[in-house]
Amino acid sequence: MGRFRKTFTAEYENVLAEHVKDLANRLMPLNKQEFLSIAFQLAEKLNVPHQFTKSQKSA
């Protein structure tokens, strides 16, 4: 619904969420820009179609 499509499956959303939680538990919380960058890198690595900004390498 709406103009945006999901980029990641529920499985990969969970992988990303667990990674963020793991980093926070290790006292390395991410700021918004770092999170968006990791989401972009994951989409690129998985070769998933996405609408992220390639020039900024960010979601």
N, C-alpha and C positions, 0 to 999 in steps of 0.2 A: 504494500500500500504506500502511496506517496511516490515521490520521484526518485527516491534512493533505493538501490538494491543492496542486499546483504553481500558483502565481499567474502566472508568466511562462513564455513559450515558451523553448526553448533559445536562440533568436535574441535575445530581449530579455534573457535572463540574460547572454549574451555582451556585449551593449551595455552593460549595467550594470557588468559586470566590467571592461570596457575603460575605462569612464569612471572607475572607482575607481583603476585602475592609472595612468591619465593624471594624475589629481589627485596621486597619490603621487609620480609622476615629477616633478611640478612643485613638490615639497616642500610639498604640502598634503594630507597623509594624513587620512583620515576616522577618527573614533572610531566606536564601535558605534552610538551614538544618531544620529549624522549619517548613517551608512549606512542605518539603518532609515528615517530621514526621507526620504532620496532614493528608496528603494525604494517607500515609500508614495506619494510625489509622482509617480513614474513610473506606478504602477498607476492612480492617479486620472487622470492625463493621457491614458492609453491607454483609459480606461473599461473596465478589466478587472475582473471580479468578484474580490474579495479578502476576506480575513478580518482585515485590518489594523484597528487601532484608530483610528477617525475622530476621536474626541475628542482624542487625543494626536497625531494626524497622524503616526503611526509604524507601521512594520511590526511 
